[in-house]
Amino acid sequence: MGSADASVLALSGGVGGAKLALGLADELPPGNLHVMVNTGDDFRHLGLHISPDIDTLLYTLSGNANTTQGWGLEGETWNAMDALQRLEGETWFRLGDRDLATHLWRTDRLAQGDSLLHVTATLARRLGIASHIHPMCGEAVRTTVHCAGRDLPFQQYFVKEQCAPAVTGFDFEGIAAARPNENVMGLLRGEAVSAIIVCPSNPYVSIDPILQVPGVWQALRNSRAPLLLVSPIVAGLALKGPAAKMMAELAVPVTALGVARHYCERYPGLIDYFVIDESDATLAADIAVLGVEVAVTDTVMKSREDKQRLARFLLALAGS
Ligand code: FO1
């Protein structure tokens, strides 16, 4: 690290990724963090364009996230949802009163021809965020979850059915026609990136969609910056969300080794450092056989200090 110009590129889904992004933003000079965010969870609901992972990043980095609930804004009120319920409208996906302003504004800007890339950058600036939040692409990519006998749009699987159906696979509709975020690709070409950090997000539905936008994982692999990936599985459990349940249903060992194999098989040569929790230290030798450096540290982020400590560890590792 060292240079004030050195940027860090993080890849993130929602909650788990946003925690590390917050730690990185705290540790880096303002404006030096770039986060490339999954948009496979995006969907249209009640006529509005919802970008859940982008909004989790926006609300977390601006200090407004409801961290207990895991999504939406702190101190939210629900008058619109209550009124919608009285009208017997759809309320399974809950949009808070202030959160609604984000979706209304975004939907209106997109309808006027603005791009998701520009709309997101403007939202971040207006929320006072110095870091750069980059949707993985501007085109619509929609994650479909294949479950025994039926295919579910992501939010129906995740929110309406509470991740209960057993999964058999995933598809990212529209991905073949997607073009990677040009700002991120420009950053990678310009060689100002000193580290690429894959946050501890869900491999299947948060990080895979980003890496599978045509050209993205190859550009990351070809970058001179070291790529560090933090395992989202710690001691056989996902710290947040359905990753562990999905792995079990796909008959993948629910361990950091299972995660490492997933990435090393699909994206050969991508990972330089695979970062695991101290509780998984015994897996280090088996992971190293896959051809990556293994680093062991406390990866569990409960407090703000935990997030900053992990960020410092990763930045030091990238500079070593
Ligand atoms: N998650 C829920 O579990 N229930 C909700 O009602 C819900 C509403 C919601 C509204 C806006 C938004 O940006 C996100 C919202 N989420 C909700 C979270 C979201 O569906 C998931 O956390 C992500 O898609 C998974 O990363």
py3Dmol code that shows the C-alpha trace and the ligand (Angstrom):
import py3Dmol

protein = """\
ATOM      1  CA  MET A   1       0.000   0.000   0.000  1.00  0.00           C
ATOM      2  CA  GLY A   2       1.551   3.289   0.999  1.00  0.00           C
ATOM      3  CA  SER A   3       0.662   5.402  -2.018  1.00  0.00           C
ATOM      4  CA  ALA A   4      -2.297   7.740  -1.455  1.00  0.00           C
ATOM      5  CA  ASP A   5      -3.311   7.002  -5.068  1.00  0.00           C
ATOM      6  CA  ALA A   6      -3.513   3.241  -4.572  1.00  0.00           C
ATOM      7  CA  SER A   7      -7.112   2.101  -4.895  1.00  0.00           C
ATOM      8  CA  VAL A   8      -8.618  -1.059  -3.528  1.00  0.00           C
ATOM      9  CA  LEU A   9     -11.314  -2.912  -5.434  1.00  0.00           C
ATOM     10  CA  ALA A  10     -13.720  -5.009  -3.371  1.00  0.00           C
ATOM     11  CA  LEU A  11     -16.329  -7.422  -4.753  1.00  0.00           C
ATOM     12  CA  SER A  12     -19.459  -7.644  -2.651  1.00  0.00           C
ATOM     13  CA  GLY A  13     -22.970  -8.938  -2.269  1.00  0.00           C
ATOM     14  CA  GLY A  14     -25.145  -7.581   0.546  1.00  0.00           C
ATOM     15  CA  VAL A  15     -24.682  -7.731   4.313  1.00  0.00           C
ATOM     16  CA  GLY A  16     -21.461  -9.781   4.774  1.00  0.00           C
ATOM     17  CA  GLY A  17     -19.676  -7.905   2.027  1.00  0.00           C
ATOM     18  CA  ALA A  18     -20.860  -4.497   3.213  1.00  0.00           C
ATOM     19  CA  LYS A  19     -19.380  -5.145   6.677  1.00  0.00           C
ATOM     20  CA  LEU A  20     -15.906  -5.620   5.242  1.00  0.00           C
ATOM     21  CA  ALA A  21     -16.408  -2.712   2.831  1.00  0.00           C
ATOM     22  CA  LEU A  22     -17.104  -0.500   5.861  1.00  0.00           C
ATOM     23  CA  GLY A  23     -13.877  -1.658   7.531  1.00  0.00           C
ATOM     24  CA  LEU A  24     -11.933  -0.998   4.315  1.00  0.00           C
ATOM     25  CA  ALA A  25     -13.489   2.457   3.907  1.00  0.00           C
ATOM     26  CA  ASP A  26     -12.427   3.280   7.481  1.00  0.00           C
ATOM     27  CA  GLU A  27      -8.841   2.187   6.847  1.00  0.00           C
ATOM     28  CA  LEU A  28      -8.282   3.741   3.408  1.00  0.00           C
ATOM     29  CA  PRO A  29      -7.958   7.420   2.434  1.00  0.00           C
ATOM     30  CA  PRO A  30     -11.398   8.805   1.441  1.00  0.00           C
ATOM     31  CA  GLY A  31     -12.269   7.886  -2.129  1.00  0.00           C
ATOM     32  CA  ASN A  32      -9.754   5.041  -2.468  1.00  0.00           C
ATOM     33  CA  LEU A  33     -12.263   2.217  -2.051  1.00  0.00           C
ATOM     34  CA  HIS A  34     -14.166   0.910  -5.070  1.00  0.00           C
ATOM     35  CA  VAL A  35     -16.845  -1.723  -4.520  1.00  0.00           C
ATOM     36  CA  MET A  36     -18.178  -3.794  -7.430  1.00  0.00           C
ATOM     37  CA  VAL A  37     -21.609  -5.007  -6.383  1.00  0.00           C
ATOM     38  CA  ASN A  38     -23.860  -7.882  -7.403  1.00  0.00           C
ATOM     39  CA  THR A  39     -27.056  -6.831  -9.182  1.00  0.00           C
ATOM     40  CA  GLY A  40     -28.427 -10.344  -9.756  1.00  0.00           C
ATOM     41  CA  ASP A  41     -30.773  -9.788  -6.780  1.00  0.00           C
ATOM     42  CA  ASP A  42     -32.320  -6.735  -8.475  1.00  0.00           C
ATOM     43  CA  PHE A  43     -35.941  -6.942  -9.479  1.00  0.00           C
ATOM     44  CA  ARG A  44     -39.000  -4.921 -10.290  1.00  0.00           C
ATOM     45  CA  HIS A  45     -41.560  -4.749  -7.521  1.00  0.00           C
ATOM     46  CA  LEU A  46     -44.677  -2.577  -7.279  1.00  0.00           C
ATOM     47  CA  GLY A  47     -43.421  -0.841 -10.411  1.00  0.00           C
ATOM     48  CA  LEU A  48     -40.110   0.083  -8.749  1.00  0.00           C
ATOM     49  CA  HIS A  49     -36.535  -0.905  -9.592  1.00  0.00           C
ATOM     50  CA  ILE A  50     -35.082  -2.446  -6.406  1.00  0.00           C
ATOM     51  CA  SER A  51     -31.309  -3.022  -6.111  1.00  0.00           C
ATOM     52  CA  PRO A  52     -30.971  -4.713  -2.693  1.00  0.00           C
ATOM     53  CA  ASP A  53     -27.199  -5.241  -2.583  1.00  0.00           C
ATOM     54  CA  ILE A  54     -26.415  -1.756  -3.873  1.00  0.00           C
ATOM     55  CA  ASP A  55     -28.739  -0.326  -1.238  1.00  0.00           C
ATOM     56  CA  THR A  56     -27.129  -2.375   1.530  1.00  0.00           C
ATOM     57  CA  LEU A  57     -23.791  -0.860   0.489  1.00  0.00           C
ATOM     58  CA  LEU A  58     -25.270   2.645   0.264  1.00  0.00           C
ATOM     59  CA  TYR A  59     -26.920   2.435   3.673  1.00  0.00           C
ATOM     60  CA  THR A  60     -23.961   0.734   5.375  1.00  0.00           C
ATOM     61  CA  LEU A  61     -21.294   3.103   4.053  1.00  0.00           C
ATOM     62  CA  SER A  62     -23.441   6.154   4.862  1.00  0.00           C
ATOM     63  CA  GLY A  63     -24.029   4.900   8.424  1.00  0.00           C
ATOM     64  CA  ASN A  64     -27.795   4.489   7.977  1.00  0.00           C
ATOM     65  CA  ALA A  65     -28.201   0.705   7.758  1.00  0.00           C
ATOM     66  CA  ASN A  66     -30.506  -1.253  10.003  1.00  0.00           C
ATOM     67  CA  THR A  67     -27.868  -3.735  11.152  1.00  0.00           C
ATOM     68  CA  THR A  68     -30.253  -5.695  13.379  1.00  0.00           C
ATOM     69  CA  GLN A  69     -32.712  -6.382  10.592  1.00  0.00           C
ATOM     70  CA  GLY A  70     -29.920  -6.903   8.013  1.00  0.00           C
ATOM     71  CA  TRP A  71     -31.493  -4.763   5.283  1.00  0.00           C
ATOM     72  CA  GLY A  72     -33.115  -1.354   4.915  1.00  0.00           C
ATOM     73  CA  LEU A  73     -32.692   1.784   6.995  1.00  0.00           C
ATOM     74  CA  GLU A  74     -32.329   2.284  10.717  1.00  0.00           C
ATOM     75  CA  GLY A  75     -35.276   4.012  12.436  1.00  0.00           C
ATOM     76  CA  GLU A  76     -37.546   3.194   9.490  1.00  0.00           C
ATOM     77  CA  THR A  77     -41.333   3.634   9.580  1.00  0.00           C
ATOM     78  CA  TRP A  78     -43.810   1.473   7.647  1.00  0.00           C
ATOM     79  CA  ASN A  79     -46.834   3.689   6.918  1.00  0.00           C
ATOM     80  CA  ALA A  80     -46.808   2.976   3.181  1.00  0.00           C
ATOM     81  CA  MET A  81     -46.686  -0.808   3.773  1.00  0.00           C
ATOM     82  CA  ASP A  82     -49.527  -0.571   6.341  1.00  0.00           C
ATOM     83  CA  ALA A  83     -51.630   1.422   3.868  1.00  0.00           C
ATOM     84  CA  LEU A  84     -50.793  -1.058   1.103  1.00  0.00           C
ATOM     85  CA  GLN A  85     -51.876  -3.922   3.351  1.00  0.00           C
ATOM     86  CA  ARG A  86     -55.250  -2.240   3.880  1.00  0.00           C
ATOM     87  CA  LEU A  87     -55.578  -2.124   0.090  1.00  0.00           C
ATOM     88  CA  GLU A  88     -54.728  -5.840   0.005  1.00  0.00           C
ATOM     89  CA  GLY A  89     -51.605  -5.067  -2.044  1.00  0.00           C
ATOM     90  CA  GLU A  90     -48.437  -7.181  -2.055  1.00  0.00           C
ATOM     91  CA  THR A  91     -46.507  -6.698   1.187  1.00  0.00           C
ATOM     92  CA  TRP A  92     -44.276  -9.794   1.340  1.00  0.00           C
ATOM     93  CA  PHE A  93     -41.325  -7.623   0.254  1.00  0.00           C
ATOM     94  CA  ARG A  94     -41.338  -4.768   2.734  1.00  0.00           C
ATOM     95  CA  LEU A  95     -40.353  -1.297   1.600  1.00  0.00           C
ATOM     96  CA  GLY A  96     -39.934   1.192   4.436  1.00  0.00           C
ATOM     97  CA  ASP A  97     -41.159   4.775   4.059  1.00  0.00           C
ATOM     98  CA  ARG A  98     -37.686   6.331   3.722  1.00  0.00           C
ATOM     99  CA  ASP A  99     -36.290   3.376   1.762  1.00  0.00           C
ATOM    100  CA  LEU A 100     -39.108   3.985  -0.731  1.00  0.00           C
ATOM    101  CA  ALA A 101     -37.555   7.344  -1.582  1.00  0.00           C
ATOM    102  CA  THR A 102     -34.435   5.548  -2.861  1.00  0.00           C
ATOM    103  CA  HIS A 103     -36.475   3.229  -5.093  1.00  0.00           C
ATOM    104  CA  LEU A 104     -38.745   6.025  -6.359  1.00  0.00           C
ATOM    105  CA  TRP A 105     -35.784   8.235  -7.210  1.00  0.00           C
ATOM    106  CA  ARG A 106     -33.796   5.435  -8.871  1.00  0.00           C
ATOM    107  CA  THR A 107     -36.793   4.213 -10.890  1.00  0.00           C
ATOM    108  CA  ASP A 108     -37.591   7.728 -12.072  1.00  0.00           C
ATOM    109  CA  ARG A 109     -33.976   8.426 -13.119  1.00  0.00           C
ATOM    110  CA  LEU A 110     -33.769   5.114 -14.997  1.00  0.00           C
ATOM    111  CA  ALA A 111     -37.091   5.842 -16.743  1.00  0.00           C
ATOM    112  CA  GLN A 112     -35.607   9.148 -17.892  1.00  0.00           C
ATOM    113  CA  GLY A 113     -32.757   7.276 -19.546  1.00  0.00           C
ATOM    114  CA  ASP A 114     -30.062   7.595 -16.884  1.00  0.00           C
ATOM    115  CA  SER A 115     -27.853   4.513 -16.425  1.00  0.00           C
ATOM    116  CA  LEU A 116     -27.743   2.348 -13.312  1.00  0.00           C
ATOM    117  CA  LEU A 117     -24.015   3.165 -13.077  1.00  0.00           C
ATOM    118  CA  HIS A 118     -24.627   6.902 -12.979  1.00  0.00           C
ATOM    119  CA  VAL A 119     -27.738   6.683 -10.792  1.00  0.00           C
ATOM    120  CA  THR A 120     -25.788   4.636  -8.227  1.00  0.00           C
ATOM    121  CA  ALA A 121     -22.859   7.070  -8.232  1.00  0.00           C
ATOM    122  CA  THR A 122     -25.242   9.989  -7.691  1.00  0.00           C
ATOM    123  CA  LEU A 123     -27.042   8.218  -4.836  1.00  0.00           C
ATOM    124  CA  ALA A 124     -23.702   7.503  -3.145  1.00  0.00           C
ATOM    125  CA  ARG A 125     -22.584  11.105  -3.477  1.00  0.00           C
ATOM    126  CA  ARG A 126     -25.868  12.487  -2.174  1.00  0.00           C
ATOM    127  CA  LEU A 127     -25.672  10.151   0.823  1.00  0.00           C
ATOM    128  CA  GLY A 128     -22.219  11.569   1.572  1.00  0.00           C
ATOM    129  CA  ILE A 129     -20.250   8.417   0.696  1.00  0.00           C
ATOM    130  CA  ALA A 130     -16.647   8.964  -0.383  1.00  0.00           C
ATOM    131  CA  SER A 131     -16.188   5.373  -1.608  1.00  0.00           C
ATOM    132  CA  HIS A 132     -17.254   4.377  -5.135  1.00  0.00           C
ATOM    133  CA  ILE A 133     -20.105   1.900  -5.519  1.00  0.00           C
ATOM    134  CA  HIS A 134     -20.146   0.197  -8.918  1.00  0.00           C
ATOM    135  CA  PRO A 135     -23.008  -2.043 -10.086  1.00  0.00           C
ATOM    136  CA  MET A 136     -21.379  -5.078 -11.756  1.00  0.00           C
ATOM    137  CA  CYS A 137     -23.021  -4.054 -15.055  1.00  0.00           C
ATOM    138  CA  GLY A 138     -25.732  -1.749 -16.344  1.00  0.00           C
ATOM    139  CA  GLU A 139     -27.796  -4.412 -18.067  1.00  0.00           C
ATOM    140  CA  ALA A 140     -30.488  -6.411 -16.296  1.00  0.00           C
ATOM    141  CA  VAL A 141     -29.120  -9.698 -14.915  1.00  0.00           C
ATOM    142  CA  ARG A 142     -31.607 -11.696 -12.863  1.00  0.00           C
ATOM    143  CA  THR A 143     -30.678 -14.631 -10.662  1.00  0.00           C
ATOM    144  CA  THR A 144     -32.970 -17.636 -10.913  1.00  0.00           C
ATOM    145  CA  VAL A 145     -32.772 -20.267  -8.190  1.00  0.00           C
ATOM    146  CA  HIS A 146     -33.400 -23.798  -9.426  1.00  0.00           C
ATOM    147  CA  CYS A 147     -35.195 -25.810  -6.786  1.00  0.00           C
ATOM    148  CA  ALA A 148     -36.517 -29.355  -6.951  1.00  0.00           C
ATOM    149  CA  GLY A 149     -39.132 -29.196  -9.699  1.00  0.00           C
ATOM    150  CA  ARG A 150     -39.367 -25.407 -10.063  1.00  0.00           C
ATOM    151  CA  ASP A 151     -37.409 -22.261 -10.793  1.00  0.00           C
ATOM    152  CA  LEU A 152     -37.787 -19.252  -8.530  1.00  0.00           C
ATOM    153  CA  PRO A 153     -36.822 -15.621  -9.132  1.00  0.00           C
ATOM    154  CA  PHE A 154     -34.232 -14.756  -6.469  1.00  0.00           C
ATOM    155  CA  GLN A 155     -36.361 -12.563  -4.184  1.00  0.00           C
ATOM    156  CA  GLN A 156     -39.211 -15.042  -4.261  1.00  0.00           C
ATOM    157  CA  TYR A 157     -36.782 -17.742  -3.087  1.00  0.00           C
ATOM    158  CA  PHE A 158     -35.022 -15.505  -0.558  1.00  0.00           C
ATOM    159  CA  VAL A 159     -37.781 -13.403   0.979  1.00  0.00           C
ATOM    160  CA  LYS A 160     -41.162 -14.900   0.064  1.00  0.00           C
ATOM    161  CA  GLU A 161     -40.117 -18.522   0.621  1.00  0.00           C
ATOM    162  CA  GLN A 162     -37.443 -17.685   3.247  1.00  0.00           C
ATOM    163  CA  CYS A 163     -34.783 -19.828   1.470  1.00  0.00           C
ATOM    164  CA  ALA A 164     -36.758 -22.957   2.468  1.00  0.00           C
ATOM    165  CA  PRO A 165     -36.761 -24.847  -0.893  1.00  0.00           C
ATOM    166  CA  ALA A 166     -33.727 -27.059  -1.517  1.00  0.00           C
ATOM    167  CA  VAL A 167     -31.599 -25.633  -4.332  1.00  0.00           C
ATOM    168  CA  THR A 168     -30.208 -27.608  -7.269  1.00  0.00           C
ATOM    169  CA  GLY A 169     -28.480 -24.774  -9.164  1.00  0.00           C
ATOM    170  CA  PHE A 170     -28.556 -21.153 -10.297  1.00  0.00           C
ATOM    171  CA  ASP A 171     -28.867 -19.169 -13.504  1.00  0.00           C
ATOM    172  CA  PHE A 172     -28.092 -15.539 -14.142  1.00  0.00           C
ATOM    173  CA  GLU A 173     -30.507 -14.560 -16.872  1.00  0.00           C
ATOM    174  CA  GLY A 174     -29.212 -11.876 -19.203  1.00  0.00           C
ATOM    175  CA  ILE A 175     -25.573 -12.339 -18.186  1.00  0.00           C
ATOM    176  CA  ALA A 176     -24.301 -13.325 -21.651  1.00  0.00           C
ATOM    177  CA  ALA A 177     -25.361  -9.908 -22.976  1.00  0.00           C
ATOM    178  CA  ALA A 178     -24.084  -7.952 -19.964  1.00  0.00           C
ATOM    179  CA  ARG A 179     -21.077  -5.698 -20.277  1.00  0.00           C
ATOM    180  CA  PRO A 180     -18.814  -5.272 -17.242  1.00  0.00           C
ATOM    181  CA  ASN A 181     -18.931  -1.919 -15.484  1.00  0.00           C
ATOM    182  CA  GLU A 182     -16.672   0.237 -17.635  1.00  0.00           C
ATOM    183  CA  ASN A 183     -15.376   2.228 -14.653  1.00  0.00           C
ATOM    184  CA  VAL A 184     -14.108  -0.931 -12.951  1.00  0.00           C
ATOM    185  CA  MET A 185     -12.570  -2.228 -16.160  1.00  0.00           C
ATOM    186  CA  GLY A 186     -10.862   1.148 -16.651  1.00  0.00           C
ATOM    187  CA  LEU A 187      -9.493   0.994 -13.111  1.00  0.00           C
ATOM    188  CA  LEU A 188      -8.063  -2.465 -13.717  1.00  0.00           C
ATOM    189  CA  ARG A 189      -6.494  -1.348 -17.007  1.00  0.00           C
ATOM    190  CA  GLY A 190      -4.985   1.737 -15.387  1.00  0.00           C
ATOM    191  CA  GLU A 191      -3.033  -0.338 -12.843  1.00  0.00           C
ATOM    192  CA  ALA A 192      -3.958   1.995  -9.967  1.00  0.00           C
ATOM    193  CA  VAL A 193      -5.502  -0.914  -8.086  1.00  0.00           C
ATOM    194  CA  SER A 194      -3.201  -2.217  -5.367  1.00  0.00           C
ATOM    195  CA  ALA A 195      -5.472  -4.979  -4.045  1.00  0.00           C
ATOM    196  CA  ILE A 196      -8.597  -6.860  -5.073  1.00  0.00           C
ATOM    197  CA  ILE A 197     -10.590  -8.178  -2.145  1.00  0.00           C
ATOM    198  CA  VAL A 198     -13.466 -10.615  -2.566  1.00  0.00           C
ATOM    199  CA  CYS A 199     -15.629 -10.050   0.490  1.00  0.00           C
ATOM    200  CA  PRO A 200     -17.106 -12.951   2.507  1.00  0.00           C
ATOM    201  CA  SER A 201     -20.314 -12.956   0.467  1.00  0.00           C
ATOM    202  CA  ASN A 202     -22.310 -15.920  -0.831  1.00  0.00           C
ATOM    203  CA  PRO A 203     -20.222 -17.646  -3.562  1.00  0.00           C
ATOM    204  CA  TYR A 204     -23.235 -18.839  -5.588  1.00  0.00           C
ATOM    205  CA  VAL A 205     -25.628 -15.903  -5.649  1.00  0.00           C
ATOM    206  CA  SER A 206     -23.437 -12.887  -4.788  1.00  0.00           C
ATOM    207  CA  ILE A 207     -19.903 -13.397  -6.138  1.00  0.00           C
ATOM    208  CA  ASP A 208     -20.518 -15.813  -9.057  1.00  0.00           C
ATOM    209  CA  PRO A 209     -22.842 -13.328 -10.826  1.00  0.00           C
ATOM    210  CA  ILE A 210     -20.128 -10.643 -10.660  1.00  0.00           C
ATOM    211  CA  LEU A 211     -17.349 -12.975 -11.840  1.00  0.00           C
ATOM    212  CA  GLN A 212     -19.525 -14.333 -14.661  1.00  0.00           C
ATOM    213  CA  VAL A 213     -20.234 -10.981 -16.282  1.00  0.00           C
ATOM    214  CA  PRO A 214     -18.269 -11.593 -19.504  1.00  0.00           C
ATOM    215  CA  GLY A 215     -14.636 -10.571 -19.122  1.00  0.00           C
ATOM    216  CA  VAL A 216     -14.712  -9.773 -15.401  1.00  0.00           C
ATOM    217  CA  TRP A 217     -12.885 -12.690 -13.820  1.00  0.00           C
ATOM    218  CA  GLN A 218     -10.284 -12.744 -16.572  1.00  0.00           C
ATOM    219  CA  ALA A 219      -9.622  -8.999 -16.076  1.00  0.00           C
ATOM    220  CA  LEU A 220      -9.284  -9.570 -12.323  1.00  0.00           C
ATOM    221  CA  ARG A 221      -6.921 -12.521 -12.882  1.00  0.00           C
ATOM    222  CA  ASN A 222      -4.834 -10.529 -15.366  1.00  0.00           C
ATOM    223  CA  SER A 223      -4.523  -7.551 -13.007  1.00  0.00           C
ATOM    224  CA  ARG A 224      -1.148  -7.179 -11.321  1.00  0.00           C
ATOM    225  CA  ALA A 225      -2.916  -6.512  -8.027  1.00  0.00           C
ATOM    226  CA  PRO A 226      -3.085  -9.494  -5.660  1.00  0.00           C
ATOM    227  CA  LEU A 227      -6.551 -10.960  -5.223  1.00  0.00           C
ATOM    228  CA  LEU A 228      -7.558 -11.937  -1.692  1.00  0.00           C
ATOM    229  CA  LEU A 229     -10.746 -13.877  -1.021  1.00  0.00           C
ATOM    230  CA  VAL A 230     -12.236 -14.117   2.467  1.00  0.00           C
ATOM    231  CA  SER A 231     -14.126 -17.347   3.146  1.00  0.00           C
ATOM    232  CA  PRO A 232     -17.808 -16.770   3.967  1.00  0.00           C
ATOM    233  CA  ILE A 233     -17.877 -20.151   5.726  1.00  0.00           C
ATOM    234  CA  VAL A 234     -16.416 -20.236   9.220  1.00  0.00           C
ATOM    235  CA  ALA A 235     -16.354 -23.430  11.274  1.00  0.00           C
ATOM    236  CA  GLY A 236     -18.901 -25.016   8.922  1.00  0.00           C
ATOM    237  CA  LEU A 237     -21.405 -22.173   9.224  1.00  0.00           C
ATOM    238  CA  ALA A 238     -22.305 -19.179   7.075  1.00  0.00           C
ATOM    239  CA  LEU A 239     -22.125 -16.086   9.255  1.00  0.00           C
ATOM    240  CA  LYS A 240     -25.118 -14.653   7.412  1.00  0.00           C
ATOM    241  CA  GLY A 241     -27.575 -15.944   4.840  1.00  0.00           C
ATOM    242  CA  PRO A 242     -28.155 -19.278   3.111  1.00  0.00           C
ATOM    243  CA  ALA A 243     -24.618 -20.120   1.817  1.00  0.00           C
ATOM    244  CA  ALA A 244     -24.118 -23.111   4.153  1.00  0.00           C
ATOM    245  CA  LYS A 245     -27.609 -24.456   3.447  1.00  0.00           C
ATOM    246  CA  MET A 246     -27.015 -24.121  -0.314  1.00  0.00           C
ATOM    247  CA  MET A 247     -23.671 -25.927  -0.114  1.00  0.00           C
ATOM    248  CA  ALA A 248     -25.224 -28.819   1.792  1.00  0.00           C
ATOM    249  CA  GLU A 249     -28.055 -29.077  -0.756  1.00  0.00           C
ATOM    250  CA  LEU A 250     -25.546 -29.052  -3.630  1.00  0.00           C
ATOM    251  CA  ALA A 251     -23.601 -31.850  -1.866  1.00  0.00           C
ATOM    252  CA  VAL A 252     -20.548 -29.606  -1.420  1.00  0.00           C
ATOM    253  CA  PRO A 253     -18.663 -29.959   1.901  1.00  0.00           C
ATOM    254  CA  VAL A 254     -19.762 -27.050   4.106  1.00  0.00           C
ATOM    255  CA  THR A 255     -16.248 -25.873   4.886  1.00  0.00           C
ATOM    256  CA  ALA A 256     -13.799 -23.202   3.792  1.00  0.00           C
ATOM    257  CA  LEU A 257     -12.188 -25.972   1.696  1.00  0.00           C
ATOM    258  CA  GLY A 258     -15.505 -26.471  -0.125  1.00  0.00           C
ATOM    259  CA  VAL A 259     -15.571 -22.734  -0.865  1.00  0.00           C
ATOM    260  CA  ALA A 260     -11.946 -22.753  -2.047  1.00  0.00           C
ATOM    261  CA  ARG A 261     -12.584 -25.686  -4.403  1.00  0.00           C
ATOM    262  CA  HIS A 262     -15.624 -23.907  -5.862  1.00  0.00           C
ATOM    263  CA  TYR A 263     -13.562 -20.855  -6.802  1.00  0.00           C
ATOM    264  CA  CYS A 264     -10.382 -22.684  -7.866  1.00  0.00           C
ATOM    265  CA  GLU A 265     -12.289 -25.050 -10.173  1.00  0.00           C
ATOM    266  CA  ARG A 266     -14.414 -22.363 -11.833  1.00  0.00           C
ATOM    267  CA  TYR A 267     -11.885 -19.544 -11.965  1.00  0.00           C
ATOM    268  CA  PRO A 268      -8.405 -21.110 -12.247  1.00  0.00           C
ATOM    269  CA  GLY A 269      -5.579 -18.760 -11.334  1.00  0.00           C
ATOM    270  CA  LEU A 270      -7.900 -16.088  -9.933  1.00  0.00           C
ATOM    271  CA  ILE A 271      -7.101 -16.283  -6.216  1.00  0.00           C
ATOM    272  CA  ASP A 272      -3.717 -15.324  -4.786  1.00  0.00           C
ATOM    273  CA  TYR A 273      -4.623 -15.452  -1.097  1.00  0.00           C
ATOM    274  CA  PHE A 274      -7.464 -17.468   0.407  1.00  0.00           C
ATOM    275  CA  VAL A 275      -8.213 -16.070   3.847  1.00  0.00           C
ATOM    276  CA  ILE A 276      -9.747 -18.350   6.468  1.00  0.00           C
ATOM    277  CA  ASP A 277     -10.768 -17.972  10.078  1.00  0.00           C
ATOM    278  CA  GLU A 278      -8.569 -19.166  12.941  1.00  0.00           C
ATOM    279  CA  SER A 279     -11.167 -21.793  13.770  1.00  0.00           C
ATOM    280  CA  ASP A 280     -10.510 -23.376  10.342  1.00  0.00           C
ATOM    281  CA  ALA A 281      -6.695 -23.333  10.587  1.00  0.00           C
ATOM    282  CA  THR A 282      -6.527 -27.132  10.236  1.00  0.00           C
ATOM    283  CA  LEU A 283      -7.889 -26.796   6.652  1.00  0.00           C
ATOM    284  CA  ALA A 284      -4.955 -24.597   5.548  1.00  0.00           C
ATOM    285  CA  ALA A 285      -2.778 -27.402   4.135  1.00  0.00           C
ATOM    286  CA  ASP A 286      -5.609 -28.934   2.070  1.00  0.00           C
ATOM    287  CA  ILE A 287      -6.556 -25.514   0.679  1.00  0.00           C
ATOM    288  CA  ALA A 288      -2.933 -24.723  -0.191  1.00  0.00           C
ATOM    289  CA  VAL A 289      -2.858 -27.886  -2.372  1.00  0.00           C
ATOM    290  CA  LEU A 290      -5.296 -26.043  -4.686  1.00  0.00           C
ATOM    291  CA  GLY A 291      -2.452 -23.643  -5.559  1.00  0.00           C
ATOM    292  CA  VAL A 292      -3.322 -20.602  -3.418  1.00  0.00           C
ATOM    293  CA  GLU A 293      -1.573 -18.967  -0.486  1.00  0.00           C
ATOM    294  CA  VAL A 294      -3.597 -19.461   2.671  1.00  0.00           C
ATOM    295  CA  ALA A 295      -3.774 -16.764   5.349  1.00  0.00           C
ATOM    296  CA  VAL A 296      -5.339 -17.355   8.753  1.00  0.00           C
ATOM    297  CA  THR A 297      -6.872 -14.642  10.920  1.00  0.00           C
ATOM    298  CA  ASP A 298      -9.967 -13.822  12.938  1.00  0.00           C
ATOM    299  CA  THR A 299     -12.486 -13.114  10.141  1.00  0.00           C
ATOM    300  CA  VAL A 300     -15.629 -12.757  12.262  1.00  0.00           C
ATOM    301  CA  MET A 301     -16.849  -9.133  12.109  1.00  0.00           C
ATOM    302  CA  LYS A 302     -19.133  -8.223  14.988  1.00  0.00           C
ATOM    303  CA  SER A 303     -17.946  -4.765  15.999  1.00  0.00           C
ATOM    304  CA  ARG A 304     -16.683  -1.822  13.936  1.00  0.00           C
ATOM    305  CA  GLU A 305     -13.210  -2.580  15.344  1.00  0.00           C
ATOM    306  CA  ASP A 306     -13.469  -6.181  14.038  1.00  0.00           C
ATOM    307  CA  LYS A 307     -14.208  -4.846  10.548  1.00  0.00           C
ATOM    308  CA  GLN A 308     -11.283  -2.420  10.704  1.00  0.00           C
ATOM    309  CA  ARG A 309      -8.931  -5.098  12.053  1.00  0.00           C
ATOM    310  CA  LEU A 310      -9.779  -7.522   9.225  1.00  0.00           C
ATOM    311  CA  ALA A 311      -9.411  -4.698   6.688  1.00  0.00           C
ATOM    312  CA  ARG A 312      -5.959  -3.822   8.079  1.00  0.00           C
ATOM    313  CA  PHE A 313      -4.925  -7.479   7.949  1.00  0.00           C
ATOM    314  CA  LEU A 314      -5.974  -7.770   4.287  1.00  0.00           C
ATOM    315  CA  LEU A 315      -4.323  -4.505   3.257  1.00  0.00           C
ATOM    316  CA  ALA A 316      -1.086  -5.540   4.955  1.00  0.00           C
ATOM    317  CA  LEU A 317      -1.234  -8.975   3.299  1.00  0.00           C
ATOM    318  CA  ALA A 318      -1.804  -7.387  -0.134  1.00  0.00           C
ATOM    319  CA  GLY A 319       1.202  -5.121   0.410  1.00  0.00           C
ATOM    320  CA  SER A 320       3.486  -7.886   1.620  1.00  0.00           C
TER     321      SER A 320
END
"""
ligand_1 = """\
26
FO1
N -35.226 -8.968 3.006
C -36.153 -9.639 3.701
O -35.838 -10.694 4.276
N -37.466 -9.179 3.760
C -37.841 -8.035 3.156
O -39.015 -7.665 3.221
C -36.847 -7.287 2.456
C -37.145 -6.070 1.855
C -36.118 -5.342 1.231
C -36.394 -4.093 0.675
C -35.392 -3.380 0.047
C -34.109 -3.911 -0.031
O -33.136 -3.217 -0.647
C -33.825 -5.159 0.507
C -34.818 -5.880 1.168
N -34.556 -7.120 1.733
C -35.529 -7.803 2.411
C -33.212 -7.706 1.689
C -32.892 -8.434 0.395
O -33.921 -9.059 -0.227
C -31.767 -9.465 0.608
O -31.026 -9.220 1.751
C -30.782 -9.479 -0.497
O -31.305 -9.518 -1.773
C -29.793 -10.643 -0.304
O -28.526 -10.113 -0.401
"""
view = py3Dmol.view(width=600, height=400)
view.addModel(protein, "pdb")
view.setStyle({"model": 0}, {"cartoon": {"style": "trace"}})
view.addModel(ligand_1, "xyz")
view.setStyle({"model": 1}, {"stick": {}})
view.zoomTo()
view.show()
